Amino acid sequence: MQIVRPVVSTVGGVGGRFRDLARLQAVSRILIRHGLGILVAGIDLPGLPKAEATLSTTPERAVKAIEELGPTYVKLGQVLSTRPDVLPAAYITAFEQLQDDVAQLPFDHIREVLAKSLGDDWRDHIDIDETPLATASIAQVHRGTLNDGTLVVLKVQRPGISKTIRADLNLLHFLARRILAEYPEARSFDLENVLREFERSITSELDFNVEADNMRKFQANFQDDPRVRIPRVYPDLCARKVLCMEFLQGVRMRDARANGSDMAVVGDRYLTVAYDMLFVHGLFHGDLHPGNVLVLEDDVIGLLDFGMVGRLSKEMRNNVVSIMFALQRGAFRTIARLFYEIAIKDERVDYKRIESDTIEVMDKHWSAGASVKDMALGPFVMELAARAGHHGARVPAAYTMFFKAIVTSEGLAKTLIDEVDPISAIKPYFEKMITEQLSKENLQSEAFYLALTLSSLLNRLPVTVSQILDDVDAQRLQITVNQTADPLIISAANHRVNQGICAALAITSLICGTLVLLTPQAWVVGVPILSLGFYGGAAVFTVLTFWMAVRPDWFP
């Protein structure tokens, strides 16, 4: 397994700039050191240690490698923790613990970003505490005070982080293409779509205007709910790399009990907020871990960090409710059918295997005679998604983020707030949505849509059938089959064919030259002239065959 390409293309289209080549070398060394050399095995670069094409890591070592690689890979690990169809359960659990806390950035760098983003007069509007409240891989957070005394928080992007992330994205795309070329079976993991989804996510996180817009949308959704508070955004002090928001005075969710909060009230409000986002609004927080949830005065829930959000259409929410309703009834066949229907299927999928796995997963998470409230809902849907993915039925990213949000909400409630039952709290939402689905107005609307679609189909059917029959009578009916394959696979196959042809020609020339020795003709240096020609051709084809094996990159 060897990739020998010009340096300009080695980094996958980044133009061969020294910065990207140096980054690829650094990334490769870290991966090799932590037992992930299989990802870079065969890359031929100056100064790069050779890696074995084996996987000799553990989830813990993989986490250390990701944290050492930096912000891009930490964010990728967090996204992968929502994809049980891509990673084994042990890695999912490990990646959920990924932290992107980094060393404090000197305030001179923060001051430079503020001047470039807000203008040199930014000090006239706000006074900033130079000691950061928090440091993360993409941004550093500082507390500030406006001229009217309002306490705010400034989230300032680290200088140069955008270029670093974009260079890392180029390298990730290169590694993904290389893995797919070397291991075609990896296509079942949907690496390309995972990377595209990740690129969209992290690119939007680099633009704080997007996060500010997300916050305004959540504020609108909860504007009449006194139980939750979304920080106010101050647009005059916001830019692509700077986000100014209201400072929420409170304690982290994990510290609320020690602070004297009524945890039954806190738990009920937290679950209500989380489920309202998931089942009512269709716009939900994609990273609602305890660090992003505050408990304010009077046990009001405060939410932070809106860089990662998920969206579900009404149809998608209805599908989820149908899955949960079927789960309550123990209808495993219905659950299997629903997962099969919503999944992305790149090729023919064995539905019977999915159904069999559904029974196995239900037996594992829900013993006979048990109540739904006694089961862990999050692990159930995540494992079900993973099983479907292994059979080629990939659950769309929006659903996996949704299921991950349920896992996070359920896990937080069960570990920090044992006064509430997340399964019981979710039941009213299911009942309400099912009632809406079966309401007279909704059924009439669906019936009208189906009737309109059927009417259109029936109107077209006679003409279409007539045209098909005319084509059959006139022998004009044709069926075209287009077979598509990966260009790299086709190129490799063509290369093997060409190599075989050269070897056959070499053998044929050798045999013909030997046979000509038996015929009367002119001789040169004791060998017939015709035999010399055949032997010369055999030598040429032998050299070509050998060279194709040694340097395949020299041949198209």
Stockholm file with secondary structure:
# STOCKHOLM 1.0

chainA/1-556         MQIVRPVVSTVGGVGGRFRDLARLQAVSRILIRHGLGILVAGIDLPGLPKAEATLSTTPERAVKAIEELGPTYVKLGQVLSTRPDVLPAAYITAFEQLQDDVAQLPFDHIREVLAKSLGDDWRDHIDIDETPLATASIAQVHRGTLNDGTLVVLKVQRPGISKTIRADLNLLHFLARRILAEYPEARSFDLENVLREFERSITSELDFNVEADNMRKFQANFQDDPRVRIPRVYPDLCARKVLCMEFLQGVRMRDARANGSDMAVVGDRYLTVAYDMLFVHGLFHGDLHPGNVLVLEDDVIGLLDFGMVGRLSKEMRNNVVSIMFALQRGAFRTIARLFYEIAIKDERVDYKRIESDTIEVMDKHWSAGASVKDMALGPFVMELAARAGHHGARVPAAYTMFFKAIVTSEGLAKTLIDEVDPISAIKPYFEKMITEQLSKENLQSEAFYLALTLSSLLNRLPVTVSQILDDVDAQRLQITVNQTADPLIISAANHRVNQGICAALAITSLICGTLVLLTPQAWVVGVPILSLGFYGGAAVFTVLTFWMAVRPDWFP
#=GR chainA/1-556 SS CCBCCCHHHHTSSSTTCHHHHHHHHHHHHHHHHTTCGGGTTTBCCTTCCCCCSCCCCCHHHHHHHHHHHCHHHHHHHHHHTTCTTTSCHHHHHHHTTCCCCCCCCCHHHHHHHHHHHHCTTGGGTEEECSSCSEECSSEEEEEEEETTSCEEEEEEECTTHHHHHHHHHHHHHHHHHHHHHHCGGGGGGCHHHHHHHHHHHHHHHTCHHHHHHHHHHHHHHTTTCTTEECCCBCGGGCBTTEEEEECCCEEEGGGTTTTTCCHHHHHHHHHHHHHIIIIIISEEESCCCGGGEEEEGGGCEEECCCSSEEECCHHHHHHHHHHHHHHHHTCHHHHHHHHHHHSEESSCCCHHHHHHHHHHHHHHHSCTTCCGGGSCHHHHHHHHHHHHHHTTEECCHHHHHHHHHHHHHHHHHHHHCTTSCHHHHHHHHHHHHHHHHTSHHHHHHHHHHHHHHHHHHHHHHHHHHHHHHHHHHTTCCCCCCCCCCCHHHHHHHHHHHHHHHHHHHHHHHHHHHHHHTTSCCCEETTEEHHHHHHHHHHHHHHHHHHHHHHCGGGCC
#=GC SS_cons         CCBCCCHHHHTSSSTTCHHHHHHHHHHHHHHHHTTCGGGTTTBCCTTCCCCCSCCCCCHHHHHHHHHHHCHHHHHHHHHHTTCTTTSCHHHHHHHTTCCCCCCCCCHHHHHHHHHHHHCTTGGGTEEECSSCSEECSSEEEEEEEETTSCEEEEEEECTTHHHHHHHHHHHHHHHHHHHHHHCGGGGGGCHHHHHHHHHHHHHHHTCHHHHHHHHHHHHHHTTTCTTEECCCBCGGGCBTTEEEEECCCEEEGGGTTTTTCCHHHHHHHHHHHHHIIIIIISEEESCCCGGGEEEEGGGCEEECCCSSEEECCHHHHHHHHHHHHHHHHTCHHHHHHHHHHHSEESSCCCHHHHHHHHHHHHHHHSCTTCCGGGSCHHHHHHHHHHHHHHTTEECCHHHHHHHHHHHHHHHHHHHHCTTSCHHHHHHHHHHHHHHHHTSHHHHHHHHHHHHHHHHHHHHHHHHHHHHHHHHHHTTCCCCCCCCCCCHHHHHHHHHHHHHHHHHHHHHHHHHHHHHHTTSCCCEETTEEHHHHHHHHHHHHHHHHHHHHHHCGGGCC
//
